[in-house]
Amino acid sequence: MNIGIIGTGGIATTAHIPQYIAAGANIVAVMNRTRARGEAAARQFGIERVYETVEEMLQNESLDAVSVCTPNALHKDQVLAALAAGCHVLCEKPPGISANEASEMREAAERAKRTLHYGFHYRHRADTVLLKRMIEAGELGQIYAATAVALRRRGIPGWGVFTDKELQGGGALLDHGVHMLDLALYLMGYPKPIDVMGHIGQYLGTRPGVGLMGTWDAETFSVEDTARAMVKFENGASLMFDGSFMANVGPRDTMSVELRGTEGGATLFPLHLHTEAHGALFDQTPAHLEHVDPYAVQIQAFLEACRHEPTYEQADQAVILHSIIDRIYEQA
Ligand SMILES: NC(=O)c1ccc[n+]([C@@H]2O[C@H](COP(=O)([O-])OP(=O)(O)OC[C@H]3O[C@@H](n4cnc5c(N)ncnc54)[C@H](O)[C@@H]3O)[C@@H](O)[C@H]2O)c1
């Protein structure tokens, strides 16, 4: 397959490009707004052609698929352009910056009859895959409660445009917390939300402080550093979300999902299972799990999907995900 890369920053050069190469796909061109950065990536990975605009790349190359690895507010237009040019698309998370954008991309994928996947790599971790299999086999029973946590103590990224609302669309929720929110929803089977209560705030990011992920500019910080929410679903389940870029909390950053079902409960990460049997309570952990690189599995799954009739499951899920996020922001 002939692949093009849109945006040659951190995630493209550490995950997408190396994993396409590892999977045997042929990256024929990269595009980056600043040519020097595109050329550096092309040199590093032996890619032949570099473009400065998406249009130029799509017109001049015969591409089967592209990865979109640019700031979040740019995803939608680039995804639409790539689909219209007949490409399958793997777009980094979050899908876009609103439910309207997610809907547009979903419709465009169906119109073009092309695969549209999003870069939620936590779905592809070995422990997640195992838990998903157990849930589908009914081992947790009916999942009626979930908690998704994405807490950083001092984790405002000091590079890129992660603190720029215009380009990134959001912070603790849309950019960082979205990973765990998506994961909880995915494991719950993406039930239909019927009510959302949200709380968004800027408390610490707008003043200088300790930066464990680099130094950011407090004066231009325009995204949320705090996001909390409660979601109720049509099937009777509920989900609590707690996210931060920067919070006065205990020693470790947390990325976790907890699920409570009628037959068992589970927590990630790492994977623990909680059940009752024969009058006793059990806590279980897998004794051995093969290590897999979730980015490698994500790329393999995308390439495999491109070889078949497209399904629009991930594109549909993105619309639900963004509808919840929209409601949380609306209540800020
Ligand atoms: N899956 C993950 O865990 C994960 C991790 C990091 C980033 N991401 C996502 O990947 C995307 C890119 O993030 P990153 O960390 O690689 O950021 P980055 O800042 O390292 O790279 C972004 C790239 O986009 C380019 N760019 C900026 N403005 C542009 C424009 N107007 N047109 C075209 N290109 C432009 C920049 O030159 C840069 O090369 C974001 O959507 C982010 O949320 C996902």
The ligand as an SDF file (V2000), in Angstrom:
LIG
                    3D

 44 48  0  0  0  0  0  0  0  0999 V2000
   -1.9930    8.7310   20.4050 N   0  0  0  0  0  0  0  0  0  0  0  0
   -1.3170    9.4740   21.2710 C   0  0  0  0  0  0  0  0  0  0  0  0
   -1.0690    9.0930   22.4040 O   0  0  0  0  0  0  0  0  0  0  0  0
   -0.8580   10.8370   20.8360 C   0  0  0  0  0  0  0  0  0  0  0  0
    0.3020   11.3750   21.3890 C   0  0  0  0  0  0  0  0  0  0  0  0
    0.7200   12.6380   20.9540 C   0  0  0  0  0  0  0  0  0  0  0  0
   -0.0320   13.3330   20.0230 C   0  0  0  0  0  0  0  0  0  0  0  0
   -1.1690   12.7780   19.5240 N   0  0  0  0  0  0  0  0  0  0  0  0
   -1.9800   13.5240   18.5330 C   0  0  0  0  0  0  0  0  0  0  0  0
   -1.2190   13.6320   17.3280 O   0  0  0  0  0  0  0  0  0  0  0  0
   -1.4630   14.8950   16.7170 C   0  0  0  0  0  0  0  0  0  0  0  0
   -0.1280   15.6140   16.5270 C   0  0  0  0  0  0  0  0  0  0  0  0
    0.5000   15.7180   17.7870 O   0  0  0  0  0  0  0  0  0  0  0  0
    2.1010   15.7160   17.9190 P   0  0  0  0  0  0  0  0  0  0  0  0
    2.3940   15.3630   19.3330 O   0  0  0  0  0  0  0  0  0  0  0  0
    2.7160   14.9200   16.8420 O   0  0  0  0  0  0  0  0  0  0  0  0
    2.3620   17.2710   17.7270 O   0  0  0  0  0  0  0  0  0  0  0  0
    3.6670   17.9670   17.1430 P   0  0  0  0  0  0  0  0  0  0  0  0
    3.5370   19.4030   17.5170 O   0  0  0  0  0  0  0  0  0  0  0  0
    4.8720   17.2230   17.5250 O   0  0  0  0  0  0  0  0  0  0  0  0
    3.4640   17.7950   15.5600 O   0  0  0  0  0  0  0  0  0  0  0  0
    2.4580   18.4390   14.8230 C   0  0  0  0  0  0  0  0  0  0  0  0
    2.9190   18.5910   13.3950 C   0  0  0  0  0  0  0  0  0  0  0  0
    1.9000   19.2690   12.6710 O   0  0  0  0  0  0  0  0  0  0  0  0
    2.5080   20.3040   11.9150 C   0  0  0  0  0  0  0  0  0  0  0  0
    1.5830   21.4290   11.7420 N   0  0  0  0  0  0  0  0  0  0  0  0
    1.3470   22.4470   12.5590 C   0  0  0  0  0  0  0  0  0  0  0  0
    0.4650   23.2930   12.0120 N   0  0  0  0  0  0  0  0  0  0  0  0
    0.1560   22.7850   10.8470 C   0  0  0  0  0  0  0  0  0  0  0  0
   -0.6960   23.1900    9.8260 C   0  0  0  0  0  0  0  0  0  0  0  0
   -1.3950   24.3410    9.8980 N   0  0  0  0  0  0  0  0  0  0  0  0
   -0.8020   22.3840    8.7430 N   0  0  0  0  0  0  0  0  0  0  0  0
   -0.1200   21.2710    8.6650 C   0  0  0  0  0  0  0  0  0  0  0  0
    0.7280   20.8180    9.6080 N   0  0  0  0  0  0  0  0  0  0  0  0
    0.8560   21.5880   10.6760 C   0  0  0  0  0  0  0  0  0  0  0  0
    3.7090   20.7590   12.7110 C   0  0  0  0  0  0  0  0  0  0  0  0
    4.6770   21.3710   11.8840 O   0  0  0  0  0  0  0  0  0  0  0  0
    4.1960   19.4300   13.2910 C   0  0  0  0  0  0  0  0  0  0  0  0
    5.0890   18.7800   12.4180 O   0  0  0  0  0  0  0  0  0  0  0  0
   -2.4540   15.6360   17.6200 C   0  0  0  0  0  0  0  0  0  0  0  0
   -3.7480   15.4050   17.1330 O   0  0  0  0  0  0  0  0  0  0  0  0
   -2.2910   14.9500   18.9640 C   0  0  0  0  0  0  0  0  0  0  0  0
   -3.4590   14.9930   19.7540 O   0  0  0  0  0  0  0  0  0  0  0  0
   -1.5650   11.5410   19.8850 C   0  0  0  0  0  0  0  0  0  0  0  0
  1  2  1  0
  2  3  2  0
  2  4  1  0
  4  5  1  0
  4 44  2  0
  5  6  2  0
  6  7  1  0
  7  8  2  0
  8  9  1  0
  8 44  1  0
  9 10  1  0
  9 42  1  0
 10 11  1  0
 11 12  1  0
 11 40  1  0
 12 13  1  0
 13 14  1  0
 14 15  2  0
 14 16  1  0
 14 17  1  0
 17 18  1  0
 18 19  2  0
 18 20  1  0
 18 21  1  0
 21 22  1  0
 22 23  1  0
 23 24  1  0
 23 38  1  0
 24 25  1  0
 25 26  1  0
 25 36  1  0
 26 27  1  0
 26 35  1  0
 27 28  2  0
 28 29  1  0
 29 30  1  0
 29 35  2  0
 30 31  1  0
 30 32  2  0
 32 33  1  0
 33 34  2  0
 34 35  1  0
 36 37  1  0
 36 38  1  0
 38 39  1  0
 40 41  1  0
 40 42  1  0
 42 43  1  0
M  CHG  2   8   1  16  -1
M  END
$$$$
